[in-house]
Amino acid sequence: MTEQDVKTLLAKLPPLKAEIGKVIVGQEAVLDEVLVALLAGGHALLEGVPGLAKTLLVRTLASAIDLPFRRIQFTPDLMPTDILGTEVLEEDHGTGHRSFKFNPGPIFASLVLADEINRTPPKTQAALLEAMQEGHVTYAGQEHALPKPFFLLATQNPIEQSGTYPLPEAQLDRFLLYVRIGYPTEQEEMAVLSGTTGTARAEVRPVLGGDDIRQLQQLVRQVSLSPELLSFVNRLVRATRPATSEVKFIKDYGRWGAGPRAGQALILCAKARALLQGRFAATLDDIKALAPPVLRHRILLNFNAEAENLTPDDAVRELLKAVAV
């Protein structure tokens, strides 16, 4: 890629955010984290109470990106074949020969919304594991490649427990980022109320295509990260493990720490955040900003922490204070 190609690519990122901003009011930190996951080539899990525009955010992102989009509503009776696809018996009317043909499911799209992923049993949740990690689906012994880029955004509601199936840690680890969505500010909520109860409808136009995203994902890996920051990420992730950590909070309240995949995710996300802001070198601020969404689903706390209402986010804050830069 020439320097002009790079400039042309980066110039499309602010209009992308502007197009999404036509529909999504506020939630800038959430939008940045979703775009970071997209540029880093990973997947994101969005968690928030009902009515905070989780599904609308993903649909709007799909409208601003010229890629095939599919939405899967996860329900208790959803089966793996409803996601991956199935084989159908076809007959050649000319020869009478019969053969099986694979009929792809909705997972075979570049942008997939897994809505309320915790409402379906583990058997169906696990159908996504191979697709998320390997980029292909195996059915009847045959591998079927998913389109590139492939980006899965899942949503879940944290307050309802009846009829839900929490994602296992192994599957949570496949998500690059665990994004939490909070309530809007008073001014943002006023803008939502005034903008969504009238006759005006915002039209979102596509800004990025598949080739653009593939090139941006390659460009992210070329962003510079100093050896000192690489060492900091390594020590930060290792400090999450109770058996070897010197951080008092982790020793007292930690049950299980993050693996090497967390370090890889944090580095790639820091590079993606730098590129999103037009920089070609990641900084300490990039790492600190993305440490919570990268680590919160990879740190398990013990019963003492639950009794004191401590969360993985508290653990990340203590880690950032304790691990020397």
N, C-alpha and C positions, 0 to 999 in steps of 0.2 A: 504494500500500500504506500502511495506517495503521501507527502505531507498535506497536499490539497485534499486527497481522499479522506484523510483523518479529520481535517477541519470540516469537510462537508458532512461527515458522519456525526461529529460532535454537535454541529449546528442544528441537528434534528432533535436533540434531546430536550431543549427548552420548549419548542413547539409541542412536543409530545406531552409534557407536563401541562402545558397551557390547554391543550385539547381535553385532557382528562379533567382539568379544573373547571371546564364549562359545566360539568355535571356534579362533580364531587367538590363540596365546599369544605375548606380546611383539610384536616387529616394529612398535612404535608409530610410529617415524619413517616406516617404509614405508607404513603405513596412512594416516598424515597426508598423505603426498605423493600417494597415490592419491586421497584425498578432495579434496585441493587441485586436482588435475587435473579431477576431476568437477565441482567448483563453478566452476572457471574455464572450463569448456566445451571442454576439450581432451582429448587422448588420452595414454595412458601406455604406456611400454615397460618391462616388468619383466625384469630379468636376474638370474639366480642359478643355482647348481649344482642338480642334481636333489635332490628331497626337502626343499626349503625352503618348501613349501606355497604356491608361486606360484599354481597352478591353484585350490587350495583357497581362497585369499584372494579370488580373483575370484568363485568360486561362492558363497562366504559373503556377499560384497558384494551379489551378485544376489539372494540370499535376503532380505537386509535392505532391499532396494529393490523396490518394487512396479512393476517394469517388465519387458517381454518380454526374455528372455535366450536367447542362442544361443552354443554353443561350436563353433568350427571347428578341427579337428585338422589342422595343416598337414603335408603329406607330399610327397615328391618327385613323385608322380603327380597332385597336385591341380591342377585346371584353373581358369582364371578364372570360367568359368560355374558351377563348383561353389560359388563364393562369391556371385557377383552374381545368378545365376539364368539362365534361358533361356526361349526362346519355344517354345510347343507348338502344334501344329495342332489346332484344335477344329472339330467339325462340329455345326451346328444340326440336330437330328434332325427338326425340323418343316419347315424350308425346304431342308435339304440344303446350306446355305451353309457354306463353310469359311473360317476366319480364324485368324490367329495371335494367341495370348494370352500375355502375359508372365507367367512363373511365378517369383515372387521367390525369391531364394536366402537363405541364413542371415544375410547382411549386413543384411537388413531387420528388425533388432531394435534396441531402444533400448540394450541393453548386450550387447556382442559380445566374446567371448574368442577371440583369435587365438593358439592354443596352439602354441608352438614355431614361430614365424613364419619363422625362418631355415632351416627344413627344406624349404622349397618354392622352386622356381626364381624368378628375377626377374620373369618374365612374370606369374606368379600373384601375387607380392608387389605388383607395380605395379597390380593390379586394385583394391587398396585406396586408391590415391592420391586418386582423384576423390572417393570416399566420405568419406575423412578430411578433405579440404580443403574440398570444396564442399557436402557434405551431401546429395548425390544421386548416382545411377548413370545412365549413359547406355548404352542397349542398342538396337541397330538404329536409331539416330538419335533415339530417344525418351528424354527425361529422366524418371527415376522418383525421386521425393523419398524420402529416408530419414525414419524417424520422429524426432520431437524430444521429448526430448533424444536425442542419439546419442553413445554413449561406447564407444570401442574400447580394450580392454586387450590388449596383446600380450605374450607371454613368449618368452624365449629362453635357451638354455644356453650359457654362455661358454667351457666347457672342451672341448667336442667340435667338431672341425673337419671330420671325415669326413662327407660327405653333407650339408653345410650350405652356405648361400648368404648371406653377410653382406649386410645391408641397405645399399643405396646411401645416400650422404649426403642426397640429395634427399628420400628417404623418411624417413630418420631425423629430418630437420628438421620433418616433419609431426607428430612426437610432441612434445607440450608438455613432457613430463618423461621423463627416462631414469632409472628407479629401480633402484638396485642393492640386492639383498637379501643380507645376510650371515648367518653362522651364529648361532644363538641363544646366549644366555649359559647357563652351567651350570644356574642355577635355572630358566630358561625351558625348557631341554631336559628337566629332570626333570619339570616340569609337563606337558610334551607326552607324555612316556613314560607317566606315571601316568594321564593323562586320555584317552588314545587306545587303551589296551590292555585296557580293561574293558568292561562292558556298557552304561554310561551313554552317552547320545547327546544332545548339546545341540540344542535346537530354536531356530532363529533365526526371529524374526517380522519382517515388513516394517514399516519405520518411515517411510520416505519414499516418496512417489508421484511420478509424472511432473510434475504441476503444481508440487509443492514444489520439485523440482530446477530447473525452469524459472524459478521466482521467485527461488530462491537465486542462480542464475547471473546474473539481472538485478541482484540486490542487490550482487553482487560488484563490478560495474562502478561502483556508487555509493560504494564505500568510498573514503575520502580518501587521497591521496598528495601530499606536499608538493612544491613545485617543486624544492627542494634534492635530494630523493630521486630525482625524475624526472631531474634533471641527472646524479646519481651513476650511475643505471642506464645512461643514454646514454653516459657516459664509460667505464663498465665494459665495455660491449659493444664500443665502438669500440676499446678497448685490446686486444681479442683479435685484431685484424687486424695481421699482421706488417708490412705496408707502411706503416702510419701509427702503430703503437704505440710508446710510449716505455718500455714495460716490458721489462727486459732478458731475462727468461725467454722472452717471446713473440718478441723479436727473434732470440734464439739458437735456439729450438726450435719456433717456430710455423711452420706451412705454410699454414694457411687459418684465417680467423676467422669469427665468428658474424655473421649478417646482422640486419637490423632486426626480423625475426620473433622473434629471441631477446630483444630488449628488450621487445617486446609481451608475450611469454610470462612474462618475469620480473616485469613490473608486475602482470599479471593474477594470477599465482600468489601474489605478495606480498599482494595484496588478498584473495585467497581464504583464505590462511593467517590473516590478521587476522580475517576473518569467522568462520573455524572456531574461533578462540579468543575469539569474542564481542566483537571490537573493530571499530570503524568507521573506523579510520585505520591504514594500513600503516606499519611502522617499518623502521629500518635492519636490525634483527635478522631481520625477515621476508625481506628481500632477501638477506642473507648466508646464511640457512638454505636458501634455494631456488636460490642461484646454482649449486651443483654439479649438481643434476639438470636444470637448465635449460640449462647450458652444456656439460656433458661430452660430449654427442654433436654439438655444433656447433663444437668446436675440433679441428682436425686438426694433429697434430704431425709433425715431419720425422723422417728416419732417425736423426739424432743423438739425438733424444729416445728413440726406441725402443732404441737401443744402450745408453743409460744407464738403461733401465727407468723412464722418466718417463711419466706418464699425464696425460690432460686434467684429472683432479682436482688434480694437482700444479699445473697451469697456473692453475686457478681459485683455489687457495690463494694463489699468488703475485700474482695480479691483485687479490684482495681486500686484500692487504697494500700493494700499490703504488699503487692508485688512491685518491686523496685523497677523503675524505668531505666 
